[in-house]
Amino acid sequence: MSQNQVDLSGYSIRTDLAREAHDMAVQQRGDGSSIPGVRIDERTENGITTSWIWIDDETGAREMGKVPGTYMTLEVPALRSQDSMLEQQVATHFANQFNRFLEEVGIGINDSVMLVGLGNWNVTPDSFGPLVIKNALITRHLFTLAPEQVSEGYRSACAISPGVLGITGIETTEIVHGVVEKAQPDFVIAFDSLASRALSRVNTTIQVADTGINPGSGVGNKRKALTKETLGVPVIAIGVPIVMILQVWKPMTCLKRLPELSLLPSKNNSRLKWVNEQQGWSTSSVPFFMVYW
């Protein structure tokens, strides 16, 4: 290991991605056999890997460490190149796969939706949700005030970015539940930052699940869940891994090495330069590391 490499021994890395949880579960089985109660379909085309995972029962859920449900993941390592044509290709592919996902989980083409952007807009690695809402096309008011202006193919969509407990003093679930009661959407799509155990998946992967979401899970701060049980309507979660969470299992040893995880942009930061070379990142897109024990 060179002097600029980051030694992660002594840390365990958690993940929010079902694809990674599946790999870990298969590895733990030792014999490479499939997981009972879990089905997986994975295909790669034009540099885009699409994985569908169905957890059908509690047996599979226990081995995977995930709630039973449907999980769809897109992985596109080449997104780091910031190729606009590739980005358009990925957007089209995601739209097609997401339409299939909605059909699989029983969402109708005319069902109304409420978009929920989870996270803290003041913290870069936690701002994915609010950024989605900022750029979303909202139509609910048009269906009410000027329905003749709405073209075919659009559904009623409203949105909220409820912030975080530290800003509002109110649990996110309480805010969202109150708005759902008033707006009465047919289903909710919640957007949040996720955690990955692989640097290669940070900022290059999208996960969609029909199991709801725990706000703050991507940065190790789980709040009350947003699920069909808590909100009364189906909740689809869409997330992008933006963080890696390192849980210390040798605190005293690892405390001495915390400076190794300091990857803030700096002209003289040789470790950052090494990470850039290995991962193909610019200094503005280095992943966020959270360390706790």
N, C-alpha and C positions, 0 to 999 in steps of 0.2 A: 504494500500500500504506500503510495507517495505521500509526501508531507501535506499535500493539499486535499487529500481525500478525507471524507467524513466517515469516521468509524461509528457505526450504529450498533455495535455489540453492547449489550446492557440495556437496550431499549426494545420494547415490543411495539409493533406498528399495527394499529387497528384499521379497519376498512368499513365503508358503507356500501361498497359495491358487491352485488350478488355474484357477479362473475368471479371476483377474487375469492369470495367466501366459498364458492363451489370448488375452485382450485385447491384451496386450503383443506376442505373437507375430504376431497379425493386423495390428497397427499397423506392425510392423517390415517386413511383407511389402509394405506401401505401396499395393497395388492392391485391398486389401479382400477378396482371395480366401481361400477356406477353406484350412486346413492339411492337407496330405496325411497320411493315417493318423490323423486326429482327427475324431471325431464329437461334436456338441453338440446338446442338446435343452434349451431354456429356456422356461419358462412362468411367468406371473405370475397369481395368483388370490388375491383377498381380501388384498392387500398383502403376500403372501408370494411371493418369486421363487425358483423351484426350478430349478437347473441340473444337468444330467447331462452329464458329459464322459467320453468313452471314448477313451483313447490306445491305438491298436491295434498300432502297430509302432514300431521304433526311429527311423524318419524323423520321425514326429510327436513322439516323445519328445525328440529333439534340438532341434526348433524350440520346443517348449513348455518345455524345461528340467525336465521331470518324468518320473518312471518310468512305463512303460506300465502301464495299469490303468484302473480305474473310479473316478471322482470324482463325488460328489454334494454340492451346495452349497445351503443355504437362506439367503436374505437377507431380513431383516425390519427395515427402518429404523425402523419405528414402535415397536420394542421399547424404545426410549429413553423412551417415555411411561410405562412401567411399568404398563400396562393389564393387570390380572389376567385379564380375559376374552380378550384377545389372546394372552397367554402360554399359556392353556389351549388356544386354537386352534392355536397354533404347536406345542405339545407333541403334540397329536393328529395334526397334519399330518406332523410329523417321524417319529412312530411308524409311520405308514402308509408313508412313503417309506423308512424304515429297514428295514421288513419286506420291501419290494420289493428293496432293496439286498442283503439277506442272500440272497434267492432268486437274484438275478443272479450272486452270487459263489459260489453252491453250498453255502451253510450250511443244514443241516437244522433243522427246528423243534425237534428233541429233542437237538441237539448241545450239549454242555456248553461253558461259556465261563469264561475267567478275565479279570477286569477289571484293568487296570493303570493306576494314576493317576500319571502322570509329573510331575515337577516338585518344587520346593522349597516346602513348606507355610509356610515362614517369610517368603517373598517374595510379596507380593500378586499381581503380574502373572504369576508362575510357579506359582501355587497352584491353578489350574483342575483339574488331574488329581487331586490329593489331596482336593479338595472334592467331586468326583464320587464318589470311593470312600467318603467320609464319609457320603454320602446314598444310597448304592446299597443295593438289596435283595439280600441274600446268602442263597442257598438250598442250597448244596452239602451242608452238614452235615445239613440236613433230609432230603435224598434218602437220606442214609446212615443217620441215626438214627431218623427218623420219616417214612418215605415216605408213610404213609397220611394225613399231615397236609398234604401238598402238593397243592394244587388243580390241575386240568387247565389247561394253558396256560403253566405255569412251566417254565423250564429250569434245570438245575444251574448255579449261578453262584458262583464264589469271587472273591476280590479281594486285591490287594496294592498298597500305595503304597511303592515302594522307596526314596524319597528321591533325593538327588543325590550325586554323587561327593564333593563337599565336605563332606557330612554323614557319609556311611558309609565313605568310603575305598574303596568297591567300585564297579566299573562297573555301571550300571543293567542292562545287557544280561546280565551275569554273574548278578546276583540273579534276574532274571526267568527266565533260562534254567534255573537250578537249581530254581526253584519249578515251572516248567512240567514238568520231568522228573519231579517227585514227584507233582504234582496231576493231570497228564495230561489237560488240557482238550482239547476238539476244536478250539477256536480261541481267539484272544486279541483283546480289544478294548482298545486303548491310548488314553488320553485325555491331551492335552497342549495347552499354550498355543501359539498360532500367531502369525505376524507378517503384517500386511497393509500394502499400500502406500497404502490409502485410509482416511482417518479415518472415513468414513461406514460402513465395514464393521466397525470395532472394536466389539466387544461386541454386534453385531447379526447375526452370520453364524455358521453352523455348517458345517464341511466333514467329509465322510466319505470315506475312501479305502480301497481294499483292497491298498495297496502297502506297508503297514508304516509305520514312522516312525523318525526320528532324534531321540532324546531331547535336549532343549535347543535344537533348531533354531529355536524361536520366539524365543529370546533370544540367538541368534548363537553358541551354544556346542554344536556338534554332537558327540554321543558315538557309540558304536557303534550301528548300526541294529538295530531290532527288526523282523524280517521273517520270512517263512516259511522263508527259507534259514538264518537264525540260530537260530530257535526250533523249527523242525520242524513247525509248525502254522500255518494261515492267520492273518495279523495284520491286523485292521481298525483304522484310525486315525480317531479323532474329535477334532476340534480346534475351538477358538474363537479368532479373532484378538483378542488382548488387548494386543499391543505393536506399535509401529512401529520398525523398525530402520533407522537412518540411517547409511549408510556414507560417510565423508568422503573426497572425492577432491581437496579442496584443504585439507589439514590446517591450515596456518598461517593461512589466511583464516578458516576455520570455527572455529578455537579462540577467536578474538576474539568469535564470536557464540554460543558455548555458553550464556551466560546467557539467550539468547532462548528456549532450550528448557527453561528452568526453569519447570515448570508445577505446582509443589507448591501445594496449597490454602493460601490466605492471604486474609485479609479485604481487604488492600490490594493484592492482585495484579491489576492491571488487565488484564494479558495473559491470565490465567486467565479473567477475566470475559468478555473478547472471545471466547475459545475456547468458553466455555459458551454464549454467545449464538449463535455460528455452528453449533455441533454439537448443542445441546440437552442438554448434559451437566450433571449436578450436580457439585459440587466433589469428591464421593467417587468419581466414575467417570471421571476424566480418564485417557486412555491413557498407558501407560508408554513413554517414548522411550529407546532405547539408541543411543549414538553410539560408533562405533569406526572405525579405519582400519588 
